[in-house]
Every structure is written in C-alpha cells, then in structure tokens.
Amino acid sequence: MAVSERGPRERMVFSAAQLIRRDGVAATGMRDVAAHAGAPRGSLQHYFPGGKEQLVNEAVGWAGRYAGRRVARFLAALDEPTPSGLFAEMARQWTDEYEAVGFGGGCPVAAATVDCAESTASTREAAAAAFATWTGPVSRALADMGVPKERTGPLATLMISSLEGAILIARAERDVRALTVVVGELGPLLDAAVERKG
C-alpha cells in the first residue's frame, strides 16, 4: 500500500518507524513524525493519547508485522525454498537497500530496543513481541522445508539475530561485507538442519 493510500494514523505509525530506523527513538520527535507523514500536528494527540511512547510502540509493532509478512515474499522469490535461500533473501533486502541508497537506515525494532529496553518497559515489551511476530513465520517456513520442529524456533532466532548483528556492522563499516559473510557462513548450517527423507 502506498503511503498516500494510508489514513493519517497509519501514515504516522509508518513515518515513526521510518524515522526510528534512521535516527533512533530519542532523536525522533512527534513533530518530525507529523511532518514526515503529512499529518496535522494536532492529530498526534487524537490518535496517540499515550504520546510518544504509544506511537513508538505501535511503530515497533508495525515493523514486526512487516518483517513477518515479508517471509512469504522471500519464499515466493525462490524457485526451490531452502533455509539458506530464505536467509539469503532476508539479507538481500538489506544489501539491496544499502547499495541503492546508502547505510542510513536500520531495523526500527533494534533501534527501539537499544534506545528504550532499560528505560521504557512497554517499548521493551513491544520490541520483544515484534521479534516474536517475525520469528514465528521464519520458524514455520523452516518447518515447511523439513527442519525438525524442535529446531525451527532456535534456528529462526539464530537467523534473525545474525541478520540484526550484520545490519549493525554494515552500518558501522558502510559496507555490506558482514551481510555477505553471515549468508555464506550460516547457509550450510541451516540447510544441514533439513531432515532428508528416505
């Protein structure tokens, strides 16, 4: 859905996620969000009576749902779905972005976790829920590919935590090297988890 097709509330949640992924929570002001969303400043209080904390939490939740929904798209891009192929697609969205527009953006869930995990319990909880919302579809995809059920959750966590770490390193180095490395190193391990039939 294009940004212009969203209502003002949805635009503000989306804009908050975009600004948080670029600038972090502390540097993202409510006025900045309203301006980015093209929404009247007065609408912030109307839609987010809980203030910035509510808006941040909703942006984090949106990001988790977005990441979870992307898993199906990544799988659809693969001729033959494999765990390594899925992980490569997950990383490719970041290498493509960084090569096209630079290293300004990261994951809004990670940014909110770094900024708020110790200071704002509701945001920490929203981030934990967002990671779970993302981990679930990855875990189910691994199960569909033949990974034993007891390994799907741990491997999904490994995939997401490796990706998040590589994103941070890529932004620090201004280079996609870390993303390429984790795809190359983790791929064989992921594929080895698939149970071979008969």
Protein Blocks (a to p, Z undefined) as FASTA:
>chain_A
ZZklpcfklmmmmmmmmmmmmnojmlmcfklmmmmnopafklmmmmmmnlmmlmmmmmmm
mmmmmmmmmmmmmmmmpmbacfklmmmmmmmmmmmmmmmnojkbccfklmmmmmmmmmmm
klmmmmmmmmmmmmmmmmmmmmmnopafklmmmmmmmmmmmmmmmmmmmmmnopaklmmm
mmmmmmmmmmmmpcceZZ
